């Protein structure tokens, strides 16, 4: 993954965490529960899928 894509993903990750109310911080986040981490990942997948679906039409 290029630096540009990686930084865009990092930005999206923190934005989504804030949206869903998960206290994501820079560095170590081992104190997050599986549910909290899943909320972030699941929401990112939903957004990517919606963008893909919208651009395919």
ABEGO torsion letter per residue (X at the ends): XBAAAAAAAAAAAAAAAAAAGBBBBBEBAAABBAAAAAAAAAAAAAAAAAAAAAAAX
